[in-house]
Every structure is written in structure tokens, then in C-alpha cells.
Amino acid sequence: MDQAEPTQASPQKRTWVIGVIQLVFVIAVIGTAIGLSQALKSGVNNKAPRIAELRGASEITVRIADTETLRFTPEVRLNGTVQAAAEVSVSPQVSGEIKRVSASFRAGAEVKKGALLFEIDRSDYVLAVQRAESEVASARSDLQQLEAEAAIAVKEWEELYPGRAVNELAARIPQIEAAKARLASASANKATAELSLQRTRVTAPTNARVLSSSLDIGQIVAPGQAVGRLVSLDSIELAVPVSIAQLAILDPALGRIAQFQTRGASSDASAAQITRIDASVDARTRLSNLYLEPENRQDLRIGDFVDVSIRSDTIEGAIALPASALAGQARVWVLQDGALASRSITILGERNAGELIVVAPFDLADGVVALPPLEASEGQKVSAREQDSVIIANGGASDASE
């Protein structure tokens, strides 16, 4: 029994030793991997140039773009809407029952100036005119009678008191003045009654298009009650939003003739003239409005979208550049005395499907950078790459327009 115990403990001891050896091996492998990683990382970092070293290294090489100088007529393309400068609210000036409504006083119809829109029952107003006429006749009769009596009284005064001035009371002067006042009042009442009678017929104040109507026969209306809306054909115009940059290209914009076409229409383009410009810029969109007066308004509907094209004056010495030269929306970099310098530009249009941009004349210095460095800065030292420029195709024409 005493000899069997060592034999049983020996396998357990061997298992424990093997486990320790495996653990040590794993730790050694992990340590070796970490050491190699640190060594490689240190080597890469030592070989990689620091940003400060790059900035102090040799100058950056840039490509210079070939430029083309040309005569260019800018064309600004805009979108706008058809609107009315003012609308007319139709309302009667007298009350009564509607007896007649014109078939043209319906939404979408056009009416001529002076055309009947609707008519109110005239009966009461005809009677009012007749009463006023009788009052005028009565007042005129009273005046005539007083004037006749005054003539007789003056004659008798002169016979009784020759050489003496006629007394005003004897000459019926106060009574005559009162009669004249009554006649004037009756005449004014008659004119008022006749005016009210005329106002029972409501006509179009101008050539207009009916926007809405809410009348029907038998309806009772009151003075000032809105019963429809008209828009004068002469007030139809185009409202076209324009940016400050586009407005600068068109300056002076007033009086310019534009071509426009209703979106989706198959008809040819029509002409319109710029008559007004907004006095302010929208704080949110930074846009103003151009207002154009179209030559032909017949087919225009309020709210229609229109595409507008406006040509500016031809610019001599415009410059064509590759679109890649743009650094932002309106800036390029040029090479000046071996360093970068920024230039603000005014874009006039584009050519070759947007590959080239045409800009207003500006100082090119020693050349325009074809592809600006990502971190370009004012005064940064650069050098031009020789015989590696971006060539611009002339397109064959010297007078270009967009």
C-alpha cells in the first residue's frame, strides 16, 4: 500500500508542469508580438516626415492653365412666375336684389372695359329719381313765382317812392335766395338719385380677367360687399428672383429686353422688358426680384412658371478658364512672384458643357493655377511646373455667348 501512492501522484504532477510550460509559452509569444509591433511603429514614425518638416520642405509645384481672351455676351437664365401688380375687388355701391349676371362674370373669363358684370333691381332707384325730379320742379316753380312777385313789388315801389332805393324785403330778395337754395338742394338730390340709378349697373373698370365671382340672380347685396375679383390685363407682369451676382452682370438692368417662355408651353418665346427692381434683398434667400412687363399678356395665367433669358452687354477681354481652377464660388489662385495670390472673379457663363468658365477681366499676374493646392494660402511659395499646362480649346469662335 505504501509503494502505490507515489505511482498515483506522478501523473498529476506531470499535468501541472505541462500547464505551466504552455502558459509561459503563450506569454512569450504575446510579448514578442508586442515588441515587434512597437519596433515597426517606431521605425515608420522615424521615417515619416512631420507636418512641420513638410511645411519647411521644398516648394509645392503647381500647374499653370492656358487662358483664352475673347468677346463674350453673358446671358443670365432665370425662373419666375406670372403675377398681377394689383387686383380689383368688385363690390356694389348700392344695395338691392341681383336681377342679372353677365355670363362673362365668371372665373377665368375676360371682360372688356365698360362691359356689364351684373345689374341690381332698378325699381326703387327709378322712383327715387322721379321724386327728385318733382322736388326740382316744385323748387323751380316756387323760385319763378317769387321772382315774378318781386318784379311787381319793385315796380310798385318805384311808382310810390320814385328815386329811393328798393327795400330788400319789398323786393323779396331773402325769399328768392331761400328758393334758390331749395332748388339747388333738390337738384343735388336728383343728381344723387340718378347716380345711384347708374350704379345699379356694375361694369368692368378696365380690360380684365375674372379671378372669382360669387353672384347669382336673386341674391341680395349691400354696399361694399365683395362679390368677385378682377385682375387688369395691363397689370399682369413677371416676377423673377435674381441674385446679387446675376444683377451685377445685368447692370444696368432697367429697360433690358428679355425672352421668356411659359414652362411646358409649346409656343415660341415672347419678349418682356424689365421695368422695376426690388429696393431690398430678401434676408433669408439673399435674392431680389426683377419685374418684367410682357408684350403679350393674353395667354398668361396668374401663377404660371416662366423661364427667362436676359442678355447683357458684350464684354471685351473676357477670360476663359478651366473649371478646375475655381477655389470656391468666385475665387481663383494666381502665381505672382513665385507665391500664391487670390483673385475674386465674376463668373459670366460657361462653355464646353461646363468644362470651361468665362469670367470678367482680372489681373492674371504670372498665370492662373489650374488645380489649387488643398491647403493653399496667401503668399505661399510655389513653383510652376514647366510644359505641363492645361490647354483650352478655343472652340473656333471669338465672339461667344452663353
Secondary structure as UniProt FT lines:
FT   TURN            2..3
FT   HELIX           4..47
FT   HELIX           51..55
FT   STRAND          60..62
FT   STRAND          64..65
FT   STRAND          68..73
FT   STRAND          75..84
FT   STRAND          87..90
FT   STRAND          96..101
FT   TURN            103..104
FT   TURN            107..108
FT   STRAND          110..111
FT   TURN            113..114
FT   STRAND          116..120
FT   HELIX           123..160
FT   TURN            162..163
FT   TURN            168..172
FT   HELIX           173..198
FT   TURN            199..200
FT   STRAND          201..203
FT   STRAND          208..213
FT   TURN            217..218
FT   STRAND          220..221
FT   TURN            223..224
FT   STRAND          228..232
FT   HELIX           233..235
FT   STRAND          236..243
FT   HELIX           244..250
FT   TURN            254..255
FT   STRAND          257..262
FT   TURN            263..264
FT   STRAND          270..277
FT   TURN            283..285
FT   STRAND          287..294
FT   TURN            298..299
FT   TURN            302..303
FT   STRAND          305..311
FT   STRAND          315..322
FT   HELIX           323..325
FT   STRAND          331..336
FT   TURN            337..338
FT   STRAND          339..344
FT   STRAND          347..351
FT   HELIX           352..354
FT   STRAND          356..359
FT   TURN            365..366
FT   STRAND          368..369
FT   TURN            374..375
FT   TURN            378..379
FT   STRAND          381..384
FT   TURN            386..387
FT   TURN            395..396
FT   STRAND          399..401
//
